[in-house]
Amino acid sequence: MIDANGAEVSGLGGAGLTLTISKNGAAFVASAGTKAEIANGWYTYLSTATEADTIGVVAIRVTGAGCVQQNLEYVVQQRNPGAIAFTYTVTDSGSGLPIEGVEVTVTTDAAGNNVVFSGDTDSFGVLRDDDGNLPYLDAGTYYFFSQKANYSFTNPDSEVVS
């Protein structure tokens, strides 16, 4: 951690840091992992399993007294070895051609509350994350919500991953 002048801020200990976590663009919530000080303004954080159980972006905001806020971003690509790379393609219902730039959210519930992946379709209409990866999903039923200006989609689209 550093102060406004770029000097390292030491002596905060684990309790002197505040971490909040956002998974896949959801609201920030208080962290539940273990914080500790290494030395000379360097700190560690060991997240809980539930803080890294959603495929996609995990944003971490770190603050401390006298420190400049630190914004960290990580990408969870696969939460277990059994996860399946799933190809989801969005096409125009009239022409059958792929649609690029469709925003797609994947959830485990039809109401769209439990988001497990979000991304956009590429030039072939294939859903990918910001790093170009396919969604990795556990076997089961998922609900895909698609949106793009000037297009109408049936939401959610239920898909079985196996």
N, C-alpha and C positions, 0 to 999 in steps of 0.2 A: 504494500500500500504506500502511496506517496501523498504529500501535501500539495498545496497549490503552487509551490515553487519547485516541485519535482524531487524534493528530499524524501527519503524513505522514512516512514512512520513506524517506529517499533514500540513495543510495550503495551500493545492493546490486548494481548492474550486472545484466547478464543472468545471470551465473553464480550470483548470490545468491538467485535465485528457483527454487523447485521447482514444476513444474506436472505434474499428473497428469490424465488424460483418461478419461472414461467415455462410450461411445457406446451409446445406447438402454438404459441400465440395466446394461450389462456391468460387470465389475470395472474399477477404475481402473488405468491403466497409465501408465508414464512418458511424458512428452511428447517429441516428436522435432523440434519446430519451432524457430524462432529467437526468443530472448528478448533484450530490450535495455531500457536505461533511457533515458527521455526527459529528465526532470528533476523535482525537488521531489516525489518519491514516486510519480511517474507512470511506468509501464512499458508496453512493447508486447510482443505475442506474435504471430508469423506462423506459423500452423499449417501442417502438411504436408497434401498432398491426401488422404492416407489417413486423416487425423484428422477429415476432414469429408466422407467419401465415403458415409456411411450416413444415409439419410433418418430423421429423428427427432431426439431430444434428444441434445445433446453437452454433458456436464457437465465443467467445468474447475475443479479445486481448485488454488489458488495459495497457497504458503507461503513464508516467508522469515524469517531471523533477526530477532527482535524485532517481528515483524508479526503481526497478527490474520489468521487464515486467511480467504481470500476464496473464495467459492463462486459460480461463474458458470454460467449455463445459456443455451444457444443452441439453436435448432431449425433443422436442415437440412431444407429443404422440397423441393428439387429439385437433384439433383447434375449434371444435364446437360440441355441444351435438348430432347433427344429423349425424356426420361422421360415416362411416360404416367400421367395421373390414372386410377387404377383403382378402380372401385366394387365392393366386396365386401360382400354382404348375407348376414346370418345369420338363418335362419328356423327355426321349430319344425318338426321332421320330421313331426309328427302333424297339427297345425293349419295349417301353412304360414304362420303369422303371424310377423312380424319379432320378434326378441328383442333387447331393449335391455340394455346393460350387460355384454355378452360381452367378455371379455378375449381379444384376438387377437394372435398373434405371427406375423410373416411372415418366412420364411427362404428361402435359395436352395438348401438341402439338405434332404432328407427326414428326416434325423436331428435337425433343428432347431438346429444349431450356429451357422450364419451368419445372425444376425438382421439384417434390413434395415428392418423397420418393426414398431412395436407400437402398439396403441391399443385403444379400446373401441367397441362399437357404439352408435349413437344410438337414438332412439325409433323410427326406421324400420328398425333392424337393420343400418344401414350403418356400416362400419368407418371411424373417423376418429381423428386424433391429438388431443392435448390442446387444440390450437388450432382444432379443427373441420375440419381439412383431410383430404382423401382421401389414401391413399398414392400417391406418385409412384414408379413402378417402370420400370426399363428393360425392353424386350421380352425375354421368356424365360419359363421355368417357375418358379413359386414354390410354396411349401408353407405353408399356413395352419393354425395350431394354435389352436383355440378352447377356452375353458373358462368355465364359470359354474356355480355351485352349483345342484343339482337338474336339471341338463341333461346329456345324454350326446351327445358329438360324435364323429364319425369323424375322427381326426387321424393324419396330416395330410391336409388337403384340397388336392389338387394343382390349380393354376390356371395357365393360359397367358395371359400378358399380351402383346398385340400391337397 
